[in-house]
């Protein structure tokens, strides 16, 4: 291994790169007294942060609750063009895990990962839409076992499901997420469902990101990467297995995988992705960035470290130390 003079370690075609980032925003005021739940990049580029007063206990010490035993206060913050909107939602009974804007950025979509099916059409509607001042707009069910959620510019909702949402639990004999990947309409109607084959079956949607109104995903058991545009899916092989998040350029030429917060950049060569090396992020003080939460949208990666939010674009220009 040698150093190439630009802060990169080079071995064959692979290079590890160190990138210094400046915070894009801080939530030091909003986070006081709260616990971060999730971060997201909205369809309009806004930064969405969901915070809670407490994390609900696991049911039986193992499974997340869909509805909490005690009311919980959530705080939803949206940072857009240097301004921010903060909405407090007190006395909520839902265990929310996802938050983005919807309806062209006018409303707030909160969704829980879990939903019980009690039979006879009685299901828990785990997705809620609110106005910016906290008034309910509509509620619907996006199924159980949601691992990833992202709203598109045309206000549809992509959901990727983990194994319990695919094979069924919590009373779901015929799970809504059985295909592993679903695109929902703004009011919760199924707009598109992944059509896998025996050798392209999603047993667990490990990572997902929206690319325009389409999506890219990384799944078990093959750990290939699929790109969906206009209802058609194109697959590419990779030797990356088990990434929990991914960013992808619109043309699919580059993908950044997050595997246990080790960020691996890969480039497309023919019908497969080839590793180009790892990216290490540093804060302005020179310390390594240690993200608590990570989110992606297309080529952008969003990371929360302490109260600071950092953005990185794999298709743009970066500052390498």
For each residue, the residues with C-beta under 8 A, 3 or more apart:
1: 9 10 11
2: 9 10 11
3: 7 8 9 10
4: 8 9 10 15
5:
6: 320
7: 3 17 18 320 321
8: 3 4 15 16 17 18 277 320
9: 1 2 3 4 15 16 277
10: 1 2 3 4 14 15
11: 1 2 14 15
12:
13: 274 276
14: 10 11 275 276 277
15: 4 8 9 10 11 276 277
16: 8 9 277 278 279 280
17: 7 8 265 277 278 279 280 320
18: 7 8 279 280 281 282 320 321
19: 279 280 281 282 312 318 319 320 321
20: 281 282 283 284 319 320 321
21: 281 282 283 284 289 310 311 312 319
22: 284 310
23: 26 283 284 308 309 310
24: 47 309 310 311
25: 47 79 308 309
26: 23 307 308 309
27: 30 31 49 51 77 79 307 309
28: 31 32 307
29: 32
30: 27 34 49 51 75 77 84 86
31: 27 28 34 36 51 307
32: 28 29
33: 53
34: 30 31 51 52 53 75
35: 51 52 53 54 55
36: 31 39 49 50 51 292 293 304
37: 50 51 52 55 74 96 97 99
38: 49 50 97 98 99 293 295
39: 36 47 48 49 50 293 294 295 302 303 304 309
40: 47 48 49 98 99 100 150 295 297 302
41: 45 46 47 48 295 296 297 300 302 311
42: 45 46 47 48 78 80 100 101 105 151 297
43: 100 101 105 151 152 153 155 210 297
44: 80 101 104 105 153
45: 41 42 80
46: 41 42 78 79 80 101 105
47: 24 25 39 40 41 42 78 79 80 302 309
48: 39 40 41 42 76 77 78 99 100 101
49: 27 30 36 38 39 40 76 77 78 79 99 304 309
50: 36 37 38 39 74 75 76 77 96 98 99 110
51: 27 30 31 34 35 36 37 74 75 76 77
52: 34 35 37 55 72 73 74 75 96
53: 33 34 35 72 73 74
54: 35 72
55: 35 37 52
56: 64 65 68 69 72 95
57: 61 65 69
58: 61 62 63 64 65
59: 62 63 64 65
60: 63
61: 57 58
62: 58 59
63: 58 59 60 114
64: 56 58 59 95 97 112 113 114
65: 56 57 58 59 68 69 95 114
66: 94 95 112 114 115 116 124 126 144 170
67: 93 94 95 116 124
68: 56 65 71 72 92 93 94 95
69: 56 57 65
70:
71: 68 90 91 92 93
72: 52 53 54 56 68 91 92 93 95
73: 52 53 88 89 90 91 92
74: 37 50 51 52 53 88 89 92 96 110
75: 30 34 50 51 52 86 87 88 89
76: 48 49 50 51 86 87 89 99 108 110 130
77: 27 30 48 49 50 51 84 85 86 87
78: 42 46 47 48 49 84 85 86 101 108 132
79: 25 27 46 47 49 82 83 84 309
80: 42 44 45 46 47 83 84 85 105
81:
82: 79
83: 79 80
84: 30 77 78 79 80
85: 77 78 80 132
86: 30 75 76 77 78
87: 75 76 77 108 130 132 133 134
88: 73 74 75 134
89: 73 74 75 76 92 110 130 134
90: 71 73
91: 71 72 73
92: 68 71 72 73 74 89 96
93: 67 68 71 72
94: 66 67 68 110 112 126 128
95: 56 64 65 66 67 68 72 112 113 114
96: 37 50 52 74 92 99 110 111 112 128
97: 37 38 64 111 112 113 146
98: 38 40 50 109 110 111 112 113 146 149
99: 37 38 40 48 49 50 76 96 108 109 110 111
100: 40 42 43 48 108 109 149 150 151
101: 42 43 44 46 48 78 105 106 107 108 109 151
102: 105 106 107 108 109 129 151 155 157 186
103: 106 107 129 137 155 186
104: 44 155
105: 42 43 44 46 80 101 102
106: 101 102 103 131 132
107: 101 102 103 129 130 131 132 137
108: 76 78 87 99 100 101 102 129 130 131 132
109: 98 99 100 101 102 127 128 129 151 157
110: 50 74 76 89 94 96 98 99 127 128 129 130
111: 96 97 98 99 126 127 128 142 146 149
112: 64 66 94 95 96 97 98 115 126 127 146
113: 64 95 97 98 126 144 145 146 147
114: 63 64 65 66 95 124 126 144 145 146 170
115: 66 112 123 124 125 126 141 142 143 144 170 172
116: 66 67 123 124 144 170 171
117: 122 123 124 144 170 171 172 173
118: 122 123 124 171
119: 122 171
120:
121:
122: 117 118 119
123: 115 116 117 118 141
124: 66 67 114 115 116 117 118 141
125: 115 128 139 140 141 188
126: 66 94 111 112 113 114 115 141 142 143 144 146
127: 109 110 111 112 139 140 141 142 157 188
128: 94 96 109 110 111 125 136 138 139
129: 102 103 107 108 109 110 136 137 138 139
130: 76 87 89 107 108 110 134 135 136 137
131: 106 107 108 134 135 137
132: 78 85 87 106 107 108
133: 87
134: 87 88 89 130 131
135: 130 131
136: 128 129 130 139
137: 103 107 129 130 131
138: 128 129 187 188
139: 125 127 128 129 136
140: 125 127 187 188
141: 115 123 124 125 126 127 176 188
142: 111 115 126 127 146 149 157 159 176 182 184 188
143: 115 126 146 159 161 165 172 175 176 177 182
144: 66 113 114 115 116 117 126 164 165 169 170 172 175 176 177
145: 113 114 161 162 163 164 165 166 169 170 175 177
146: 97 98 111 112 113 114 126 142 143 149 159 160 161 162 165 177
147: 113 160 161 162 165 204 205 206 208
148: 158 159 160 205 207 208
149: 98 100 111 142 146 157 158 159 160
150: 40 100 157 158 208 209 210 215 297
151: 42 43 100 101 102 109 155 156 157 158 210
152: 43 155 156 157 158 183 210 212 213
153: 43 44 212 213
154: 213
155: 43 102 103 104 151 152 186
156: 151 152 183 184 185 186 191 213
157: 102 109 127 142 149 150 151 152 183 184 185 186
158: 148 149 150 151 152 181 182 183 184 208 210 215
159: 142 143 146 148 149 177 181 182 183 184
160: 146 147 148 149 180 181 205 207 208 217
161: 143 145 146 147 165 166 175 177 180 181 182 202 204 205
162: 145 146 147 165 166 204 205
163: 145 166 167 203 204
164: 144 145 167 168 169 170
165: 143 144 145 146 147 161 162 169 172 175 176 177 178
166: 145 161 162 163 175 177 178 179 180 202 203 204
167: 163 164 175 178 203
168: 164 172 173 174 175 178
169: 144 145 164 165 172
170: 66 114 115 116 117 144 145 164
171: 116 117 118 119
172: 115 117 143 144 165 168 169 175 176
173: 117 168
174: 168 178
175: 143 144 145 161 165 166 167 168 172 178
176: 141 142 143 144 165 172 182 190
177: 143 144 145 146 159 161 165 166 180 182
178: 165 166 167 168 174 175
179: 166 182 193 194 195 196 202
180: 160 161 166 177 194 196 201 202 203 204 205 219
181: 158 159 160 161 193 194 202 205 208 215 217 228
182: 142 143 158 159 161 176 177 179 190 192 193 194
183: 152 156 157 158 159 190 191 192 193 215
184: 142 156 157 158 159 188 189 190 191
185: 156 157 188 189 190 191
186: 102 103 155 156 157
187: 138 140
188: 125 127 138 140 141 142 184 185
189: 184 185
190: 176 182 183 184 185 193
191: 156 183 184 185
192: 182 183 231
193: 179 181 182 183 190
194: 179 180 181 182 202 228 233
195: 179
196: 179 180 200 201 202
197: 200 201
198: 201
199: 222
200: 196 197 222 224 226 233 235
201: 180 196 197 198 221
202: 161 166 179 180 181 194 196 205 217 219 220
203: 163 166 167 180 219 220 221
204: 147 161 162 163 166 180 219 220
205: 147 148 160 161 162 180 181 202 208 217 218 219
206: 147 218 219 220 223 242 243 244
207: 148 160 217 218 243 244 245 246 257 258
208: 147 148 150 158 160 181 205 215 216 217 218 246
209: 150 215 216 217 245 246 247 248 296 297 298
210: 43 150 151 152 158 213 214 215 297 298
211: 214 215 216 227 229 248 250 252 298
212: 152 153 229 250 298
213: 152 153 154 156 210
214: 210 211 227 228 229 230
215: 150 158 181 183 208 209 210 211 227 228
216: 208 209 211 225 226 227 228 246 248 252 255
217: 160 181 202 205 207 208 209 225 226 228
218: 205 206 207 208 223 224 225 226 238 240 243 246 257
219: 180 202 203 204 205 206 222 223 224 226
220: 202 203 204 206 223 242
221: 201 203
222: 199 200 219 237
223: 206 218 219 220 238 240 241 242
224: 200 218 219 235 236 237 238
225: 216 217 218 235 236 237 238 246 248 255 273
226: 200 216 217 218 219 233 234 235 236
227: 211 214 215 216 233 234 235 236 248 252
228: 181 194 214 215 216 217 231 232 233
229: 211 212 214 232 234
230: 214
231: 192 228
232: 228 229
233: 194 200 226 227 228
234: 226 227 229 252
235: 200 224 225 226 227 271
236: 224 225 226 227 252 268 271 272 273
237: 222 224 225 271 272 273
238: 218 223 224 225 255 266 272 273
239: 275
240: 218 223 243 257 259 264 266 273 275
241: 223
242: 206 220 223 259
243: 206 207 218 240 246 257 258 259 264
244: 206 207 258 259 260 294
245: 207 209 257 258 294 295 296 301
246: 207 208 209 216 218 225 243 255 256 257 258 296
247: 209 255 256 296 297 298 299 300 301 314
248: 209 211 216 225 227 252 254 255 256 298 299 314
249: 252 253 254 255 298 299 314 315
250: 211 212 298 299 315
251:
252: 211 216 227 234 236 248 249 255 268
253: 249 267 268
254: 248 249 265 266 267 268 299 314 315
255: 216 225 238 246 247 248 249 252 265 266 268 273 314
256: 246 247 248 263 264 265 266 279 296 301 314
257: 207 218 240 243 245 246 263 264 265 266
258: 207 243 244 245 246 261 262 263 294 296 301
259: 240 242 243 244 262 264
260: 244
261: 258 290 291 294
262: 258 259 278
263: 256 257 258 278 279 280 281 301
264: 240 243 256 257 259 275 277 278 279
265: 17 254 255 256 257 275 276 277 278 279 314
266: 238 240 254 255 256 257 273 274 275 276
267: 253 254 273 274 276
268: 236 252 253 254 255 272 273 274
269: 272 273 274
270:
271: 235 236 237
272: 236 237 238 268 269
273: 225 236 237 238 240 255 266 267 268 269
274: 13 266 267 268 269
275: 14 239 240 264 265 266
276: 13 14 15 265 266 267
277: 8 9 14 15 16 17 264 265
278: 16 17 262 263 264 265
279: 16 17 18 19 256 263 264 265 312
280: 16 17 18 19 263 288
281: 18 19 20 21 263 288 289 303 310 312
282: 18 19 20 21 286 287 288 289 321
283: 20 21 23 286 287 288 289 305 308 310
284: 20 21 22 23
285:
286: 282 283
287: 282 283
288: 280 281 282 283
289: 21 281 282 283 303 305 310
290: 261 305
291: 261 294 303 304 305 310
292: 36 304 305 306
293: 36 38 39 303 304
294: 39 244 245 258 261 291 301 302 303 304
295: 38 39 40 41 245 301 302
296: 41 209 245 246 247 256 258 300 301 302
297: 40 41 42 43 150 209 210 247 300 302
298: 209 210 211 212 247 248 249 250
299: 247 248 249 250 254 313 314 315 316
300: 41 247 296 297 311 312 313 314
301: 245 247 256 258 263 294 295 296 311 312 313 314
302: 39 40 41 47 294 295 296 297 309 310 311
303: 39 281 289 291 293 294 309 310 311 312
304: 36 39 49 291 292 293 294 308 309 310
305: 283 289 290 291 292 308 310
306: 292
307: 26 27 28 31
308: 23 25 26 283 304 305
309: 23 24 25 26 27 39 47 49 79 302 303 304
310: 21 22 23 24 281 283 289 291 302 303 304 305
311: 21 24 41 300 301 302 303
312: 19 21 279 281 300 301 303 318
313: 299 300 301 316 318
314: 247 248 249 254 255 256 265 299 300 301
315: 249 250 254 299
316: 299 313
317:
318: 19 312 313
319: 19 20 21
320: 6 7 8 17 18 19 20
321: 7 18 19 20 282
